[in-house]
Amino acid sequence: MDMDEKIVSSEMQPVSAELVIAKGIVQNLPEIIGAIKEIYTLNKKEQLSGRVLQSQLDELNINKENFKVLVESLTELSKSEDTDAETKAMYRDMIKTLFEIFTTNMRSSQDISNYLKGF
């Protein structure tokens, strides 16, 4: 048998699907490993981002509760009969300022939320 006959006869042998798959995996192993690393990295970043967002949401909820208590307390103080007009005006200004701060923070939070919805 000469060289050409050996090449032809080896090409004609049936190849199993498992062998083709194994060969494809071995040939593409660097790309497969790279993709797995990238998926792992993205997953870790997503988990970290989720924890950061949850922390921010928790902080917003705490701030919201603090805001509520503070506004209620200032409102009660401003309604007190023992409080002079100047102090009542100061309490109302404080409440107004708190609402402005809270509204600004809520808008910022909403902007972040809207941005993240894109992902």
Summary of the structure (lengths in Angstrom):
residues: 119
radius of gyration: 33.7
end to end distance: 63.7
largest distance: 116.2
contacts: 239
relative contact order: 0.05
helix: 87%
strand: 0%
